[in-house]
Amino acid sequence: MEELLKNIAKGLVDDPDAVSVTVDEPDEHGNIVYHLHVAEGDMGRVIGKQGRIAKAIRTVVKARATKDGVRVQVDID
């Protein structure tokens, strides 16, 4: 899941070396939170107009998580 998120983000940004993902431990409900970190200048590229790209990223990751039987949340920092 972490690699999927990194690969999607690296394809969108100008500085792919600045892309990193951190993962929180599952909470009491079993939700796993992934934190996507990108360079400050690339934040707009990852979020997109009115958050459309961010929403699409979350949709793809959640679809993969559903296939694996896991509940996830993606935060863009």
Biotite code that builds the C-alpha atoms (Angstrom):
import biotite.structure as struc

atoms = struc.array([
    struc.Atom([0.000, 0.000, 0.000], chain_id="A", res_id=1, res_name="MET", atom_name="CA", element="C"),
    struc.Atom([2.827, 2.340, 0.922], chain_id="A", res_id=2, res_name="GLU", atom_name="CA", element="C"),
    struc.Atom([4.585, 1.692, -2.403], chain_id="A", res_id=3, res_name="GLU", atom_name="CA", element="C"),
    struc.Atom([1.362, 2.319, -4.330], chain_id="A", res_id=4, res_name="LEU", atom_name="CA", element="C"),
    struc.Atom([0.952, 5.691, -2.659], chain_id="A", res_id=5, res_name="LEU", atom_name="CA", element="C"),
    struc.Atom([4.597, 6.624, -3.311], chain_id="A", res_id=6, res_name="LYS", atom_name="CA", element="C"),
    struc.Atom([4.408, 5.645, -6.975], chain_id="A", res_id=7, res_name="ASN", atom_name="CA", element="C"),
    struc.Atom([1.253, 7.662, -7.569], chain_id="A", res_id=8, res_name="ILE", atom_name="CA", element="C"),
    struc.Atom([2.704, 10.750, -5.865], chain_id="A", res_id=9, res_name="ALA", atom_name="CA", element="C"),
    struc.Atom([6.093, 10.503, -7.606], chain_id="A", res_id=10, res_name="LYS", atom_name="CA", element="C"),
    struc.Atom([4.326, 10.587, -10.961], chain_id="A", res_id=11, res_name="GLY", atom_name="CA", element="C"),
    struc.Atom([2.652, 13.872, -10.091], chain_id="A", res_id=12, res_name="LEU", atom_name="CA", element="C"),
    struc.Atom([5.419, 15.977, -8.540], chain_id="A", res_id=13, res_name="VAL", atom_name="CA", element="C"),
    struc.Atom([8.483, 17.836, -9.834], chain_id="A", res_id=14, res_name="ASP", atom_name="CA", element="C"),
    struc.Atom([10.695, 16.623, -6.973], chain_id="A", res_id=15, res_name="ASP", atom_name="CA", element="C"),
    struc.Atom([10.105, 12.857, -6.611], chain_id="A", res_id=16, res_name="PRO", atom_name="CA", element="C"),
    struc.Atom([12.991, 12.506, -4.139], chain_id="A", res_id=17, res_name="ASP", atom_name="CA", element="C"),
    struc.Atom([11.034, 14.575, -1.590], chain_id="A", res_id=18, res_name="ALA", atom_name="CA", element="C"),
    struc.Atom([8.086, 12.152, -1.584], chain_id="A", res_id=19, res_name="VAL", atom_name="CA", element="C"),
    struc.Atom([7.794, 10.052, 1.559], chain_id="A", res_id=20, res_name="SER", atom_name="CA", element="C"),
    struc.Atom([5.083, 8.071, 3.282], chain_id="A", res_id=21, res_name="VAL", atom_name="CA", element="C"),
    struc.Atom([4.772, 7.355, 6.981], chain_id="A", res_id=22, res_name="THR", atom_name="CA", element="C"),
    struc.Atom([2.334, 4.851, 8.438], chain_id="A", res_id=23, res_name="VAL", atom_name="CA", element="C"),
    struc.Atom([0.593, 5.011, 11.811], chain_id="A", res_id=24, res_name="ASP", atom_name="CA", element="C"),
    struc.Atom([-0.233, 1.889, 13.767], chain_id="A", res_id=25, res_name="GLU", atom_name="CA", element="C"),
    struc.Atom([-3.850, 0.727, 13.422], chain_id="A", res_id=26, res_name="PRO", atom_name="CA", element="C"),
    struc.Atom([-6.199, 2.479, 15.858], chain_id="A", res_id=27, res_name="ASP", atom_name="CA", element="C"),
    struc.Atom([-8.825, 0.776, 18.037], chain_id="A", res_id=28, res_name="GLU", atom_name="CA", element="C"),
    struc.Atom([-11.161, 0.476, 15.031], chain_id="A", res_id=29, res_name="HIS", atom_name="CA", element="C"),
    struc.Atom([-8.484, -1.064, 12.790], chain_id="A", res_id=30, res_name="GLY", atom_name="CA", element="C"),
    struc.Atom([-7.982, 2.031, 10.627], chain_id="A", res_id=31, res_name="ASN", atom_name="CA", element="C"),
    struc.Atom([-4.469, 2.610, 9.294], chain_id="A", res_id=32, res_name="ILE", atom_name="CA", element="C"),
    struc.Atom([-3.438, 6.205, 8.524], chain_id="A", res_id=33, res_name="VAL", atom_name="CA", element="C"),
    struc.Atom([-0.928, 6.880, 5.760], chain_id="A", res_id=34, res_name="TYR", atom_name="CA", element="C"),
    struc.Atom([0.747, 10.313, 5.771], chain_id="A", res_id=35, res_name="HIS", atom_name="CA", element="C"),
    struc.Atom([1.973, 11.464, 2.363], chain_id="A", res_id=36, res_name="LEU", atom_name="CA", element="C"),
    struc.Atom([4.727, 14.082, 2.533], chain_id="A", res_id=37, res_name="HIS", atom_name="CA", element="C"),
    struc.Atom([5.772, 16.076, -0.550], chain_id="A", res_id=38, res_name="VAL", atom_name="CA", element="C"),
    struc.Atom([7.864, 19.191, -1.164], chain_id="A", res_id=39, res_name="ALA", atom_name="CA", element="C"),
    struc.Atom([6.141, 22.487, -0.382], chain_id="A", res_id=40, res_name="GLU", atom_name="CA", element="C"),
    struc.Atom([6.155, 23.511, -4.043], chain_id="A", res_id=41, res_name="GLY", atom_name="CA", element="C"),
    struc.Atom([4.500, 20.262, -5.108], chain_id="A", res_id=42, res_name="ASP", atom_name="CA", element="C"),
    struc.Atom([1.628, 20.442, -2.626], chain_id="A", res_id=43, res_name="MET", atom_name="CA", element="C"),
    struc.Atom([-0.672, 22.077, -5.181], chain_id="A", res_id=44, res_name="GLY", atom_name="CA", element="C"),
    struc.Atom([0.066, 19.381, -7.746], chain_id="A", res_id=45, res_name="ARG", atom_name="CA", element="C"),
    struc.Atom([-0.874, 16.622, -5.319], chain_id="A", res_id=46, res_name="VAL", atom_name="CA", element="C"),
    struc.Atom([-4.018, 18.333, -4.059], chain_id="A", res_id=47, res_name="ILE", atom_name="CA", element="C"),
    struc.Atom([-5.232, 19.615, -7.439], chain_id="A", res_id=48, res_name="GLY", atom_name="CA", element="C"),
    struc.Atom([-8.032, 22.012, -8.237], chain_id="A", res_id=49, res_name="LYS", atom_name="CA", element="C"),
    struc.Atom([-10.667, 21.827, -5.525], chain_id="A", res_id=50, res_name="GLN", atom_name="CA", element="C"),
    struc.Atom([-8.950, 18.710, -4.164], chain_id="A", res_id=51, res_name="GLY", atom_name="CA", element="C"),
    struc.Atom([-9.786, 16.510, -7.136], chain_id="A", res_id=52, res_name="ARG", atom_name="CA", element="C"),
    struc.Atom([-6.390, 14.824, -7.413], chain_id="A", res_id=53, res_name="ILE", atom_name="CA", element="C"),
    struc.Atom([-6.200, 14.235, -3.653], chain_id="A", res_id=54, res_name="ALA", atom_name="CA", element="C"),
    struc.Atom([-9.665, 12.698, -3.757], chain_id="A", res_id=55, res_name="LYS", atom_name="CA", element="C"),
    struc.Atom([-8.647, 10.451, -6.665], chain_id="A", res_id=56, res_name="ALA", atom_name="CA", element="C"),
    struc.Atom([-5.513, 9.313, -4.807], chain_id="A", res_id=57, res_name="ILE", atom_name="CA", element="C"),
    struc.Atom([-7.600, 8.469, -1.744], chain_id="A", res_id=58, res_name="ARG", atom_name="CA", element="C"),
    struc.Atom([-10.110, 6.568, -3.893], chain_id="A", res_id=59, res_name="THR", atom_name="CA", element="C"),
    struc.Atom([-7.421, 4.412, -5.510], chain_id="A", res_id=60, res_name="VAL", atom_name="CA", element="C"),
    struc.Atom([-5.717, 3.631, -2.199], chain_id="A", res_id=61, res_name="VAL", atom_name="CA", element="C"),
    struc.Atom([-9.023, 2.820, -0.496], chain_id="A", res_id=62, res_name="LYS", atom_name="CA", element="C"),
    struc.Atom([-9.993, 0.538, -3.386], chain_id="A", res_id=63, res_name="ALA", atom_name="CA", element="C"),
    struc.Atom([-6.737, -1.371, -2.971], chain_id="A", res_id=64, res_name="ARG", atom_name="CA", element="C"),
    struc.Atom([-7.245, -1.513, 0.790], chain_id="A", res_id=65, res_name="ALA", atom_name="CA", element="C"),
    struc.Atom([-10.749, -2.910, 0.345], chain_id="A", res_id=66, res_name="THR", atom_name="CA", element="C"),
    struc.Atom([-9.305, -5.645, -1.849], chain_id="A", res_id=67, res_name="LYS", atom_name="CA", element="C"),
    struc.Atom([-6.855, -6.462, 0.963], chain_id="A", res_id=68, res_name="ASP", atom_name="CA", element="C"),
    struc.Atom([-9.575, -6.266, 3.614], chain_id="A", res_id=69, res_name="GLY", atom_name="CA", element="C"),
    struc.Atom([-8.065, -3.251, 5.413], chain_id="A", res_id=70, res_name="VAL", atom_name="CA", element="C"),
    struc.Atom([-9.461, 0.184, 6.243], chain_id="A", res_id=71, res_name="ARG", atom_name="CA", element="C"),
    struc.Atom([-7.165, 3.097, 5.464], chain_id="A", res_id=72, res_name="VAL", atom_name="CA", element="C"),
    struc.Atom([-7.062, 6.870, 5.520], chain_id="A", res_id=73, res_name="GLN", atom_name="CA", element="C"),
    struc.Atom([-4.660, 9.048, 3.497], chain_id="A", res_id=74, res_name="VAL", atom_name="CA", element="C"),
    struc.Atom([-3.506, 12.393, 4.898], chain_id="A", res_id=75, res_name="ASP", atom_name="CA", element="C"),
    struc.Atom([-1.483, 14.744, 2.714], chain_id="A", res_id=76, res_name="ILE", atom_name="CA", element="C"),
    struc.Atom([1.022, 16.759, 4.722], chain_id="A", res_id=77, res_name="ASP", atom_name="CA", element="C"),
])
